[in-house]
Amino acid sequence: MLKLLILTVMCLLPKAHAEVGVASGFSAVTGGRTVPLLYASGEGNEYAVTAYSVGVNTSVYYHSGYMASLFKRYKPSGDFISGGLDAGLGWGLYYYKIGFKRSSTAALEEKSATATGPAFRVLWNLAPPVFVGIEGMYGIRGLNWILLSTQDIVSVLLGVRF
């Protein structure tokens, strides 16, 4: 479903081009551990759609997370050190599923949840087509957001843009 959504939005974007990157990321949802991250986006002149998958798996624990975001792009004029900046503000949706065992012989307990909220990204075109960036979201989980039912999701990216 997520692939179909990304493909549809990419087809609607004027002069869309693909951006693909492989990165290492960290977020509060994985306890601050650096875990592998696969990131992809489609970009037009004004908007960008991004999606990524992150996960970890051990003998007693697993975590799989998926995030999709839509951004309004802002490209400041001029260069930052050796390349330009590409920023965005928008909205994101995060879904995760975790499973864990309280001991090595216990049954696997699983749960899943979603969060949605304002998102941002800043990409620095270090040496085009190579970029370094940060993407994040302040996720709201349900109507109890005022009671701190929130989650921040931040990822660090190193990738290639085509």
ROSE-4610 file (N, C-alpha, C; in Angstrom, 1 decimal, always signed):
// ROSE-4610
residu = [M/M/M/L/L/L/K/K/K/L/L/L/L/L/L/I/I/I/L/L/L/T/T/T/V/V/V/M/M/M/C/C/C/L/L/L/L/L/L/P/P/P/K/K/K/A/A/A/H/H/H/A/A/A/E/E/E/V/V/V/G/G/G/V/V/V/A/A/A/S/S/S/G/G/G/F/F/F/S/S/S/A/A/A/V/V/V/T/T/T/G/G/G/G/G/G/R/R/R/T/T/T/V/V/V/P/P/P/L/L/L/L/L/L/Y/Y/Y/A/A/A/S/S/S/G/G/G/E/E/E/G/G/G/N/N/N/E/E/E/Y/Y/Y/A/A/A/V/V/V/T/T/T/A/A/A/Y/Y/Y/S/S/S/V/V/V/G/G/G/V/V/V/N/N/N/T/T/T/S/S/S/V/V/V/Y/Y/Y/Y/Y/Y/H/H/H/S/S/S/G/G/G/Y/Y/Y/M/M/M/A/A/A/S/S/S/L/L/L/F/F/F/K/K/K/R/R/R/Y/Y/Y/K/K/K/P/P/P/S/S/S/G/G/G/D/D/D/F/F/F/I/I/I/S/S/S/G/G/G/G/G/G/L/L/L/D/D/D/A/A/A/G/G/G/L/L/L/G/G/G/W/W/W/G/G/G/L/L/L/Y/Y/Y/Y/Y/Y/Y/Y/Y/K/K/K/I/I/I/G/G/G/F/F/F/K/K/K/R/R/R/S/S/S/S/S/S/T/T/T/A/A/A/A/A/A/L/L/L/E/E/E/E/E/E/K/K/K/S/S/S/A/A/A/T/T/T/A/A/A/T/T/T/G/G/G/P/P/P/A/A/A/F/F/F/R/R/R/V/V/V/L/L/L/W/W/W/N/N/N/L/L/L/A/A/A/P/P/P/P/P/P/V/V/V/F/F/F/V/V/V/G/G/G/I/I/I/E/E/E/G/G/G/M/M/M/Y/Y/Y/G/G/G/I/I/I/R/R/R/G/G/G/L/L/L/N/N/N/W/W/W/I/I/I/L/L/L/L/L/L/S/S/S/T/T/T/Q/Q/Q/D/D/D/I/I/I/V/V/V/S/S/S/V/V/V/L/L/L/L/L/L/G/G/G/V/V/V/R/R/R/F/F/F]
num = [1/1/1/2/2/2/3/3/3/4/4/4/5/5/5/6/6/6/7/7/7/8/8/8/9/9/9/10/10/10/11/11/11/12/12/12/13/13/13/14/14/14/15/15/15/16/16/16/17/17/17/18/18/18/19/19/19/20/20/20/21/21/21/22/22/22/23/23/23/24/24/24/25/25/25/26/26/26/27/27/27/28/28/28/29/29/29/30/30/30/31/31/31/32/32/32/33/33/33/34/34/34/35/35/35/36/36/36/37/37/37/38/38/38/39/39/39/40/40/40/41/41/41/42/42/42/43/43/43/44/44/44/45/45/45/46/46/46/47/47/47/48/48/48/49/49/49/50/50/50/51/51/51/52/52/52/53/53/53/54/54/54/55/55/55/56/56/56/57/57/57/58/58/58/59/59/59/60/60/60/61/61/61/62/62/62/63/63/63/64/64/64/65/65/65/66/66/66/67/67/67/68/68/68/69/69/69/70/70/70/71/71/71/72/72/72/73/73/73/74/74/74/75/75/75/76/76/76/77/77/77/78/78/78/79/79/79/80/80/80/81/81/81/82/82/82/83/83/83/84/84/84/85/85/85/86/86/86/87/87/87/88/88/88/89/89/89/90/90/90/91/91/91/92/92/92/93/93/93/94/94/94/95/95/95/96/96/96/97/97/97/98/98/98/99/99/99/100/100/100/101/101/101/102/102/102/103/103/103/104/104/104/105/105/105/106/106/106/107/107/107/108/108/108/109/109/109/110/110/110/111/111/111/112/112/112/113/113/113/114/114/114/115/115/115/116/116/116/117/117/117/118/118/118/119/119/119/120/120/120/121/121/121/122/122/122/123/123/123/124/124/124/125/125/125/126/126/126/127/127/127/128/128/128/129/129/129/130/130/130/131/131/131/132/132/132/133/133/133/134/134/134/135/135/135/136/136/136/137/137/137/138/138/138/139/139/139/140/140/140/141/141/141/142/142/142/143/143/143/144/144/144/145/145/145/146/146/146/147/147/147/148/148/148/149/149/149/150/150/150/151/151/151/152/152/152/153/153/153/154/154/154/155/155/155/156/156/156/157/157/157/158/158/158/159/159/159/160/160/160/161/161/161/162/162/162]
x = [+0.8/+0.0/+0.9/+1.9/+2.8/+3.5/+3.9/+4.6/+3.6/+2.4/+1.4/+1.2/+1.1/+0.9/+2.1/+3.3/+4.5/+4.6/+4.2/+4.2/+3.2/+2.0/+1.0/+1.4/+1.9/+2.3/+3.5/+4.4/+5.5/+5.0/+4.0/+3.5/+2.8/+2.3/+1.6/+2.5/+3.7/+4.6/+5.2/+5.2/+5.7/+7.3/+7.7/+9.2/+9.8/+9.1/+9.6/+10.9/+11.7/+12.9/+13.1/+13.8/+13.9/+15.2/+15.1/+16.2/+16.3/+17.4/+17.6/+18.8/+18.7/+19.8/+19.8/+21.0/+21.1/+21.8/+21.3/+21.8/+21.8/+22.4/+22.3/+21.6/+20.6/+19.8/+19.6/+19.1/+18.8/+17.5/+16.8/+15.6/+15.2/+14.3/+13.8/+13.1/+12.5/+11.8/+12.7/+13.9/+14.8/+15.8/+15.4/+16.2/+17.6/+17.7/+18.9/+20.0/+19.7/+20.7/+20.7/+21.9/+22.0/+21.7/+20.7/+20.2/+20.1/+20.2/+20.1/+18.8/+18.9/+17.8/+17.8/+16.7/+16.5/+15.6/+16.0/+15.3/+15.1/+14.0/+13.7/+12.8/+12.9/+12.0/+11.8/+10.7/+10.4/+10.2/+10.8/+10.8/+10.3/+9.5/+9.2/+9.8/+9.4/+10.0/+9.5/+8.3/+7.7/+7.5/+7.3/+7.0/+7.9/+8.0/+8.8/+8.0/+8.1/+7.5/+8.6/+8.7/+9.8/+9.2/+9.9/+9.5/+10.8/+10.7/+11.9/+11.4/+12.3/+12.0/+13.3/+13.0/+14.1/+13.8/+14.8/+14.5/+15.7/+15.4/+16.4/+15.8/+16.6/+16.1/+17.2/+16.8/+17.7/+16.9/+17.5/+16.8/+15.6/+15.6/+14.5/+13.7/+14.1/+13.5/+13.5/+12.4/+12.5/+11.7/+12.1/+11.4/+11.4/+10.3/+10.1/+9.4/+9.9/+9.3/+9.2/+8.2/+8.0/+7.4/+8.0/+7.6/+7.4/+6.4/+6.1/+5.8/+6.3/+6.1/+5.9/+5.2/+5.0/+5.5/+6.4/+7.1/+6.9/+6.7/+6.8/+8.3/+8.9/+10.4/+10.7/+11.8/+12.4/+13.9/+14.3/+15.7/+16.3/+17.0/+17.7/+18.7/+18.7/+19.7/+21.1/+22.1/+23.5/+23.8/+25.1/+25.7/+26.0/+26.0/+26.4/+27.7/+28.8/+30.1/+30.3/+30.2/+30.4/+29.2/+28.0/+26.8/+25.6/+24.5/+23.3/+22.5/+21.5/+20.7/+19.3/+18.6/+17.3/+16.5/+15.6/+14.8/+13.3/+12.6/+11.2/+10.5/+9.2/+8.3/+7.0/+6.5/+5.3/+4.7/+4.1/+3.4/+3.9/+4.0/+4.5/+3.6/+3.7/+3.0/+4.0/+4.0/+4.9/+4.1/+4.5/+3.9/+5.0/+4.8/+5.9/+5.2/+6.0/+5.6/+6.8/+6.5/+7.6/+7.2/+8.2/+7.9/+9.1/+8.8/+9.8/+9.5/+10.5/+10.3/+10.8/+10.1/+10.6/+11.7/+11.9/+13.0/+13.2/+14.3/+14.6/+13.6/+12.9/+11.9/+10.5/+10.2/+8.9/+8.3/+7.0/+6.3/+6.6/+6.5/+6.8/+5.5/+5.7/+4.7/+4.8/+3.7/+3.8/+2.8/+3.2/+2.3/+2.7/+1.8/+2.0/+1.3/+1.7/+1.1/+1.4/+0.7/+1.0/+1.1/+1.8/+1.9/+1.9/+1.4/+1.3/+1.6/+2.2/+2.4/+3.3/+3.7/+4.5/+5.9/+6.4/+7.7/+8.6/+9.9/+10.9/+12.0/+12.7/+14.0/+14.9/+16.2/+17.2/+18.2/+18.5/+19.5/+20.6/+21.8/+22.9/+23.6/+23.6/+24.2/+25.7/+26.3/+27.7/+28.6/+28.4/+29.2/+28.3/+27.4/+26.3/+26.9/+26.3/+24.9/+24.9/+25.9/+25.9/+25.4/+24.5/+23.9/+24.0/+24.0/+23.9/+22.6/+21.8/+20.6/+20.1/+19.1/+18.3/+16.9/+16.1/+14.6/+14.0/+12.9/+12.3/+10.8/+10.2/+8.7/+8.4/+7.5/+7.0/+5.6/+5.6/+4.4/+3.4/+2.2/+1.1/+0.4/+0.2/-0.5/-1.9/-2.9/-4.2/-4.6/-5.7/-6.2/-5.6/-4.8/-4.2/-2.9/-2.6/-1.3/-1.0/-1.9/-1.7/-1.1/-1.4/-0.9/+0.4/+1.1/+2.4/+2.4/+1.3/+1.2/+1.8/+3.1/+3.8/+5.1/+5.7/+6.9/+7.7/+9.0/+9.8/+10.6/+10.7/+11.3/+12.3/+13.6/+14.7/+15.6/+16.0/+16.9/+18.0/+19.2/+20.3/+20.5/+20.7/+20.8/+22.1/+22.6/+23.7/+23.3/+23.2/+22.7/+23.1/+22.5/+22.8/+21.5/+21.5/+20.3/+20.6/+19.6/+19.7/+18.6]
y = [-1.2/+0.0/+1.3/+1.2/+2.4/+2.6/+1.5/+1.7/+2.3/+1.9/+2.4/+3.9/+4.3/+5.7/+6.5/+6.1/+6.8/+6.9/+5.8/+5.8/+6.8/+6.8/+7.7/+9.2/+9.5/+10.9/+11.3/+10.4/+10.7/+11.0/+10.3/+10.5/+11.9/+12.4/+13.6/+14.8/+14.6/+15.7/+16.2/+17.5/+18.1/+17.8/+17.4/+17.1/+16.3/+15.3/+14.4/+13.7/+13.5/+12.7/+11.8/+10.8/+9.8/+10.2/+9.9/+10.1/+8.8/+8.1/+6.9/+7.1/+6.6/+6.7/+5.5/+5.1/+4.1/+4.9/+4.7/+5.4/+4.6/+5.2/+4.7/+5.7/+5.3/+6.2/+5.8/+6.8/+6.5/+7.3/+6.8/+7.4/+7.0/+7.7/+7.3/+6.0/+5.6/+4.4/+3.2/+3.3/+2.1/+2.3/+3.1/+3.3/+4.0/+4.7/+5.5/+4.6/+3.3/+2.5/+2.8/+2.8/+3.1/+1.8/+1.9/+0.7/+1.0/+0.0/+0.2/+0.9/+1.7/+2.4/+2.4/+2.1/+2.2/+3.3/+4.3/+5.5/+5.8/+6.2/+6.6/+7.8/+8.6/+9.7/+10.0/+10.7/+11.2/+12.7/+13.5/+15.0/+15.7/+16.7/+17.7/+19.0/+20.0/+21.4/+21.9/+21.6/+22.2/+21.2/+19.9/+18.9/+17.7/+17.0/+15.8/+14.8/+13.5/+12.4/+11.5/+11.2/+10.3/+9.1/+8.0/+6.8/+6.1/+5.5/+4.7/+3.6/+2.6/+1.4/+1.3/+1.0/+0.8/-0.4/-1.2/-2.4/-3.0/-3.8/-4.5/-5.8/-6.8/-8.2/-8.9/-9.4/-10.2/-11.5/-12.3/-13.6/-13.3/-12.1/-11.8/-10.6/-9.9/-8.6/-8.3/-7.7/-7.1/-5.9/-5.0/-3.7/-3.4/-3.2/-2.9/-1.6/-0.5/+0.7/+1.2/+1.9/+2.4/+3.8/+4.8/+6.2/+6.7/+7.5/+8.2/+9.6/+10.5/+12.0/+12.7/+13.8/+14.7/+16.0/+16.6/+17.9/+19.0/+20.2/+21.4/+21.7/+21.8/+22.0/+23.5/+23.8/+25.1/+25.0/+25.8/+25.7/+27.1/+27.3/+28.6/+28.9/+30.1/+30.5/+30.5/+30.2/+30.2/+28.8/+28.6/+27.4/+27.4/+26.2/+26.0/+25.2/+25.8/+25.2/+24.8/+23.5/+23.1/+22.8/+22.8/+22.5/+23.2/+23.1/+23.7/+23.0/+23.6/+23.0/+22.8/+21.8/+21.5/+21.1/+22.0/+21.8/+21.5/+21.0/+20.8/+20.7/+21.2/+21.1/+20.4/+19.5/+18.8/+18.0/+16.8/+16.0/+14.5/+13.8/+12.4/+11.4/+10.2/+9.1/+8.0/+7.4/+6.4/+5.2/+4.0/+2.8/+1.9/+1.3/+0.3/-0.9/-2.0/-3.2/-3.7/-4.1/-4.7/-6.0/-6.8/-8.1/-8.3/-8.9/-9.1/-10.3/-10.9/-12.0/-11.5/-11.7/-11.3/-12.1/-13.3/-14.2/-15.1/-15.8/-16.6/-17.7/-18.1/-19.2/-18.7/-17.4/-16.8/-16.7/-16.6/-16.4/-15.0/-14.9/-13.6/-12.7/-11.5/-10.5/-9.5/-9.1/-8.2/-7.0/-5.9/-4.8/-3.9/-3.1/-2.1/-0.8/+0.2/+1.5/+2.4/+3.5/+4.6/+5.9/+6.8/+8.2/+9.1/+10.2/+11.2/+12.6/+13.4/+14.8/+15.5/+16.8/+17.6/+17.0/+17.2/+16.6/+17.7/+17.4/+18.3/+17.5/+18.1/+17.5/+18.6/+18.4/+19.3/+18.4/+18.6/+17.8/+18.8/+18.4/+19.2/+18.4/+19.0/+18.4/+18.5/+17.6/+17.7/+17.7/+16.8/+16.7/+16.0/+16.8/+16.1/+15.1/+13.9/+13.6/+13.1/+13.2/+12.7/+13.8/+13.3/+14.3/+13.7/+14.6/+14.3/+15.0/+14.3/+15.0/+14.5/+15.2/+14.8/+14.9/+14.0/+14.0/+13.6/+14.3/+14.0/+14.3/+13.8/+14.0/+14.0/+14.9/+14.9/+14.2/+12.9/+12.1/+12.3/+12.4/+12.5/+11.1/+10.5/+9.2/+9.3/+9.6/+9.6/+11.0/+11.1/+12.4/+12.8/+12.0/+12.3/+13.0/+13.7/+14.3/+15.3/+16.0/+17.0/+16.3/+15.0/+14.3/+13.5/+14.1/+13.6/+12.2/+12.0/+10.7/+11.0/+11.3/+11.7/+10.9/+11.0/+10.3/+11.1/+11.3/+11.9/+10.9/+11.1/+10.2/+11.0/+10.7/+11.4/+10.4/+10.7/+9.8/+10.7/+10.2/+10.8/+10.0/+10.8/+10.1/+10.5/+9.5/+9.7/+8.9/+9.6/+9.0/+9.6/+9.1/+9.6/+10.0/+11.2/+11.7/+11.6/+11.1/+11.0/+11.9]
z = [+0.0/+0.0/+0.0/+0.8/+0.9/-0.4/-1.1/-2.4/-3.4/-3.4/-4.3/-4.1/-2.8/-2.5/-3.0/-2.7/-3.2/-4.7/-5.4/-6.9/-7.4/-6.8/-7.2/-7.0/-5.9/-5.6/-6.5/-6.8/-7.7/-9.1/-9.5/-10.9/-10.9/-9.8/-9.8/-9.6/-9.2/-9.0/-10.3/-10.5/-11.7/-11.8/-12.9/-13.1/-11.9/-11.6/-10.4/-10.8/-9.9/-10.0/-8.8/-8.9/-7.8/-7.0/-5.7/-4.8/-4.0/-4.0/-3.2/-2.3/-1.1/-0.2/+0.8/+1.2/+2.3/+3.4/+4.7/+5.8/+7.0/+8.0/+9.4/+10.2/+11.0/+11.7/+13.1/+13.9/+15.3/+15.7/+16.6/+17.0/+18.4/+19.0/+20.4/+20.4/+19.2/+19.2/+19.3/+19.0/+19.1/+20.2/+21.2/+22.4/+22.1/+21.0/+20.8/+20.1/+19.8/+19.2/+17.7/+17.1/+15.7/+14.9/+14.1/+13.4/+11.9/+11.0/+9.6/+9.1/+8.1/+7.6/+6.1/+5.5/+4.0/+3.7/+2.9/+2.7/+1.2/+0.8/-0.6/-0.7/-1.8/-1.9/-3.4/-3.6/-4.9/-4.7/-5.6/-5.4/-6.7/-6.5/-7.6/-7.2/-8.0/-7.7/-6.4/-5.9/-4.7/-3.6/-3.9/-2.9/-2.9/-1.8/-1.7/-0.9/-1.3/-0.6/-0.2/+1.1/+1.5/+2.3/+2.3/+3.0/+3.5/+4.7/+5.1/+6.0/+6.1/+6.9/+7.8/+9.1/+10.0/+10.9/+11.3/+12.1/+12.8/+13.8/+14.5/+15.0/+15.1/+15.4/+16.2/+17.4/+18.2/+18.6/+19.4/+19.9/+20.8/+21.5/+22.4/+22.1/+21.0/+20.7/+19.2/+18.7/+17.4/+17.3/+16.4/+16.2/+14.7/+14.1/+12.7/+12.6/+12.0/+11.9/+10.4/+10.1/+8.7/+8.8/+8.1/+8.1/+6.7/+6.5/+5.2/+5.5/+4.7/+5.0/+3.6/+3.7/+2.6/+3.0/+2.2/+2.6/+1.5/+1.9/+1.1/+1.1/-0.1/-0.2/-0.1/+0.6/+0.6/+0.3/-0.7/-1.1/-0.9/+0.2/+0.4/-0.7/-1.1/-2.2/-1.6/-2.5/-2.1/-1.7/-1.4/-0.9/+0.5/+1.1/+2.5/+2.4/+2.7/+2.6/+1.1/+0.8/-0.6/-1.4/-0.8/-1.5/-1.0/-1.7/-1.3/-0.3/+0.4/+1.3/+0.7/+1.1/+0.7/+1.9/+2.3/+3.5/+3.2/+4.2/+4.0/+5.3/+5.3/+6.4/+5.9/+6.7/+6.2/+7.3/+6.9/+7.8/+7.6/+8.7/+8.6/+9.3/+9.0/+9.6/+9.9/+11.1/+11.5/+12.0/+11.6/+12.1/+12.6/+13.8/+14.2/+14.8/+14.8/+15.5/+16.2/+17.5/+18.3/+18.9/+19.2/+19.8/+20.8/+22.0/+22.9/+23.8/+24.4/+25.4/+26.7/+27.8/+29.1/+29.6/+29.0/+29.3/+28.1/+28.0/+26.8/+26.6/+27.6/+27.5/+27.4/+27.6/+27.7/+26.2/+26.2/+24.9/+24.4/+23.1/+22.4/+22.6/+23.2/+23.3/+22.2/+21.5/+20.4/+20.6/+20.1/+20.0/+18.9/+18.4/+17.3/+17.6/+17.0/+17.2/+16.0/+15.9/+14.9/+15.6/+14.9/+15.3/+14.1/+14.2/+13.1/+13.6/+12.8/+13.3/+12.3/+12.7/+11.9/+11.7/+10.5/+10.1/+9.5/+9.5/+8.9/+8.3/+7.4/+6.9/+6.4/+6.6/+6.0/+5.4/+4.1/+3.4/+2.9/+3.1/+2.6/+1.5/+0.3/-0.8/-0.7/+0.0/+0.4/-0.8/-1.7/-3.0/-4.0/-4.6/-5.5/-6.4/-6.4/-5.9/-4.5/-3.7/-2.3/-1.4/-0.5/+0.5/+1.9/+2.9/+4.3/+4.8/+5.6/+6.1/+7.4/+7.8/+9.0/+8.7/+9.1/+9.0/+10.3/+10.6/+11.9/+11.9/+12.9/+13.1/+14.6/+15.0/+16.3/+16.3/+16.6/+16.4/+17.6/+17.2/+18.2/+18.1/+19.3/+19.4/+20.0/+19.2/+19.7/+20.2/+20.9/+21.3/+22.7/+23.3/+24.6/+24.4/+23.3/+23.0/+24.1/+24.7/+25.7/+27.0/+27.1/+28.3/+28.0/+27.0/+26.6/+26.0/+25.2/+24.4/+23.0/+23.1/+21.8/+21.7/+20.5/+20.2/+19.2/+19.5/+18.5/+17.7/+16.4/+15.5/+14.7/+14.8/+14.1/+13.4/+12.2/+11.5/+10.8/+10.8/+10.1/+8.8/+7.7/+6.4/+5.7/+5.0/+4.1/+2.8/+1.7/+0.5/-0.8/-1.8/-3.2/-3.8/-4.5/-5.2/-6.7/-7.4/-8.9/-9.5]
